[in-house]
Amino acid sequence: MNDFLQCCRNAIGGANVLTEAADTASYLTDQRGRFTGRALAVIKPGNTNEVAAIVKLCQQYQVPIVPQGGNTGLVLGSVPDTSGRAIVLSLTRLNRIRTVDPINNTMTVEAGCLLQQVQQAAADAGRLFPLSLAAEGSCTIGGNLSTNAGGTAVLRYGNTRELCLGLEVVTAQGDIMSSLRGLRKDNTGYALRDLFIGAEGTLGLITAAVLKLFPQPRAQVTALVALPSPEHALKLLNLAQAHCGSSLTGFELMSAFCLELVIRHFPQQRLPFEPSAQPSPHFVLLEISDSESAEHANSRFEDLIENALEEALVSDAVIATSINQSKALWQLRESISMAQAREGKNIKHDISVPISHIAEFIRVTDVLLQQAAPGCRMVTFGHLGDGNLHYNVSPPIGVTDTDFIAQQSAINRVVHDSVDRFHGSISAEHGLGALKRDEILRYKSPVELQLMRSIKQALDPDNLMNPGKVL
Ligand SMILES: Cc1cc2nc3c(=O)[nH]c(=O)nc-3n(C[C@H](O)[C@H](O)[C@H](O)COP(=O)(O)OP(=O)(O)OC[C@H]3O[C@@H](n4cnc5c(N)ncnc54)[C@H](O)[C@@H]3O)c2cc1C
């Protein structure tokens, strides 16, 4: 393999071929620190031609490739296995905004651009790139596309797939497919772009993309409401959509226990409600993006909340009156995962069911989990407006992390079987990676799995692109 590494150095410069443990360590361990793999090298090409040159060398020497962006993925997709045979191919040096076209409402960006950098470049051009998620300061647009990331504005703008008009891809053979024309209409055969989006690097390497831009809203207004149950939240969603139409951008459910954990572990944060004799068991964070004005947005919210109070859907509500207040409300939501991690180990599920079934899913599955692990503490939150929940389980008080994690397979089985009965998905937005590769075999139909294997075989016959992930 020394020959291979020397050829890589010749192709992209020795400084971009990392082999020393101190240099490669951060690329080999996953985001949650659960798994550390080994790699022949971490290779960092600086442009598309260099990516193609490295892929051709990998073909020649039959070296597997693990693509990596910001390494914030949550399903062990961006780290290598322990064989030490693969390279990690980091796209982070491909970080240029190539063009912004405000008339076409598109921008062409390289895969290694941080999501925040993409949002900022859009804002600098007076436009909005609406993908938004808590890891936006460290995840890359290539990673977002490869996982078809969701985030907090899917309700209004869709997943990353819906935000992409074209891709530049280096195929498993090292050829460059350039489809960066930014067309909104193009019915000329198979949608190749859509194969690579959400493929988690198993079919080819995304090196650049054309992204859709939107007008910047004049105002974004956030509200937090307290309510008795997820059933009430569903009715509120219905009402909010009737009142606000497509300006409803976010609708996030949080159980009271989620916020209790946030306040316990981040005591500088607080709930903006007066303490009451009967604390609310659930909360919803709503956001509307208004194209007219802050006053217009506020009056829409006031009407909605008045209506919701009359119909006894909510018991309390607060509308943010400043950007700082909005940020503080979002911070409560964004701190839940970190608060749960500080509380101890937990078992996470990223599931979706049809929106109409979500309340019943929670009710039924909570009971099943109490039977399987009595006293387990549910940390239920997520993008209710998309039918997507982070349905996480913390250990019962007194049960050690180790004993609890030993039950992981059994708990996953309870949750995922229930998801299946509700016609849902066991991975709504994080993908399959290595973590859920075996689990999905139980839930996808044989026909779907066979079609997926055929596509993989056709595009990557040597199985060099992120082997062991997804399939
Ligand atoms: C705090 C936090 C909050 C999060 N919130 C959300 C959320 O709300 N919604 C959501 O969907 N996800 C969320 N995630 C998960 C994660 O941020 C996303 O999956 C993100 O899209 C991954 O981007 P990345 O650049 O870090 O990709 P990586 O983690 O580096 O890679 C992810 C996968 O894509 C592949 N890949 C990466 N770049 C390329 C490329 N250029 N070409 C081909 N394959 C590639 C990798 O091999 C891997 O399989 C969150 C993660 C964290 C830590």
The ligand as an SDF file (V2000), in Angstrom:
LIG
                    3D

 53 58  0  0  0  0  0  0  0  0999 V2000
  -26.3290   18.3050   17.3290 C   0  0  0  0  0  0  0  0  0  0  0  0
  -26.7870   17.5890   16.0820 C   0  0  0  0  0  0  0  0  0  0  0  0
  -28.0340   17.8910   15.5510 C   0  0  0  0  0  0  0  0  0  0  0  0
  -28.4680   17.2460   14.3880 C   0  0  0  0  0  0  0  0  0  0  0  0
  -29.6940   17.5670   13.8960 N   0  0  0  0  0  0  0  0  0  0  0  0
  -30.1170   16.9890   12.7650 C   0  0  0  0  0  0  0  0  0  0  0  0
  -31.4030   17.3250   12.2210 C   0  0  0  0  0  0  0  0  0  0  0  0
  -32.1640   18.1170   12.7690 O   0  0  0  0  0  0  0  0  0  0  0  0
  -31.7540   16.7310   11.0590 N   0  0  0  0  0  0  0  0  0  0  0  0
  -30.9440   15.8300   10.4160 C   0  0  0  0  0  0  0  0  0  0  0  0
  -31.3320   15.3310    9.3660 O   0  0  0  0  0  0  0  0  0  0  0  0
  -29.7390   15.4820   10.9270 N   0  0  0  0  0  0  0  0  0  0  0  0
  -29.3040   16.0300   12.0690 C   0  0  0  0  0  0  0  0  0  0  0  0
  -28.0800   15.6870   12.5780 N   0  0  0  0  0  0  0  0  0  0  0  0
  -27.2420   14.6930   11.9000 C   0  0  0  0  0  0  0  0  0  0  0  0
  -26.1340   15.2920   10.9800 C   0  0  0  0  0  0  0  0  0  0  0  0
  -25.8030   16.5950   11.3240 O   0  0  0  0  0  0  0  0  0  0  0  0
  -26.5890   15.2710    9.5640 C   0  0  0  0  0  0  0  0  0  0  0  0
  -26.6880   13.9160    9.1710 O   0  0  0  0  0  0  0  0  0  0  0  0
  -25.6730   16.0060    8.5600 C   0  0  0  0  0  0  0  0  0  0  0  0
  -26.4000   16.1310    7.3780 O   0  0  0  0  0  0  0  0  0  0  0  0
  -24.3670   15.2950    8.2870 C   0  0  0  0  0  0  0  0  0  0  0  0
  -23.4700   16.1740    7.6300 O   0  0  0  0  0  0  0  0  0  0  0  0
  -21.8850   15.9620    7.7470 P   0  0  0  0  0  0  0  0  0  0  0  0
  -21.1960   16.9000    6.8250 O   0  0  0  0  0  0  0  0  0  0  0  0
  -21.4430   16.0030    9.1580 O   0  0  0  0  0  0  0  0  0  0  0  0
  -21.7470   14.4810    7.1590 O   0  0  0  0  0  0  0  0  0  0  0  0
  -20.8890   13.2390    7.7180 P   0  0  0  0  0  0  0  0  0  0  0  0
  -21.2930   12.9100    9.1040 O   0  0  0  0  0  0  0  0  0  0  0  0
  -19.4370   13.5240    7.5020 O   0  0  0  0  0  0  0  0  0  0  0  0
  -21.3680   12.1210    6.7270 O   0  0  0  0  0  0  0  0  0  0  0  0
  -22.6860   11.6430    6.7380 C   0  0  0  0  0  0  0  0  0  0  0  0
  -22.8450   10.5620    5.6420 C   0  0  0  0  0  0  0  0  0  0  0  0
  -22.7110   11.1510    4.3530 O   0  0  0  0  0  0  0  0  0  0  0  0
  -21.5700   10.6440    3.6620 C   0  0  0  0  0  0  0  0  0  0  0  0
  -20.9630   11.8040    3.0090 N   0  0  0  0  0  0  0  0  0  0  0  0
  -20.5400   12.9610    3.5940 C   0  0  0  0  0  0  0  0  0  0  0  0
  -20.1490   13.8310    2.6620 N   0  0  0  0  0  0  0  0  0  0  0  0
  -20.3120   13.2180    1.4570 C   0  0  0  0  0  0  0  0  0  0  0  0
  -20.0940   13.6160    0.1010 C   0  0  0  0  0  0  0  0  0  0  0  0
  -19.6450   14.8180   -0.1960 N   0  0  0  0  0  0  0  0  0  0  0  0
  -20.3750   12.7300   -0.8790 N   0  0  0  0  0  0  0  0  0  0  0  0
  -20.8560   11.4910   -0.5930 C   0  0  0  0  0  0  0  0  0  0  0  0
  -21.0850   11.0720    0.6730 N   0  0  0  0  0  0  0  0  0  0  0  0
  -20.8210   11.9320    1.6820 C   0  0  0  0  0  0  0  0  0  0  0  0
  -20.7130    9.9760    4.7120 C   0  0  0  0  0  0  0  0  0  0  0  0
  -19.9630    8.9030    4.1750 O   0  0  0  0  0  0  0  0  0  0  0  0
  -21.7680    9.4910    5.6900 C   0  0  0  0  0  0  0  0  0  0  0  0
  -22.3200    8.2870    5.2510 O   0  0  0  0  0  0  0  0  0  0  0  0
  -27.6300   16.2880   13.7560 C   0  0  0  0  0  0  0  0  0  0  0  0
  -26.3810   15.9940   14.3040 C   0  0  0  0  0  0  0  0  0  0  0  0
  -25.9520   16.6270   15.4450 C   0  0  0  0  0  0  0  0  0  0  0  0
  -24.5980   16.2860   15.9930 C   0  0  0  0  0  0  0  0  0  0  0  0
  1  2  1  0
  2  3  1  0
  2 52  2  0
  3  4  2  0
  4  5  1  0
  4 50  1  0
  5  6  2  0
  6  7  1  0
  6 13  1  0
  7  8  2  0
  7  9  1  0
  9 10  1  0
 10 11  2  0
 10 12  1  0
 12 13  2  0
 13 14  1  0
 14 15  1  0
 14 50  1  0
 15 16  1  0
 16 17  1  0
 16 18  1  0
 18 19  1  0
 18 20  1  0
 20 21  1  0
 20 22  1  0
 22 23  1  0
 23 24  1  0
 24 25  2  0
 24 26  1  0
 24 27  1  0
 27 28  1  0
 28 29  2  0
 28 30  1  0
 28 31  1  0
 31 32  1  0
 32 33  1  0
 33 34  1  0
 33 48  1  0
 34 35  1  0
 35 36  1  0
 35 46  1  0
 36 37  1  0
 36 45  1  0
 37 38  2  0
 38 39  1  0
 39 40  1  0
 39 45  2  0
 40 41  1  0
 40 42  2  0
 42 43  1  0
 43 44  2  0
 44 45  1  0
 46 47  1  0
 46 48  1  0
 48 49  1  0
 50 51  2  0
 51 52  1  0
 52 53  1  0
M  END
$$$$
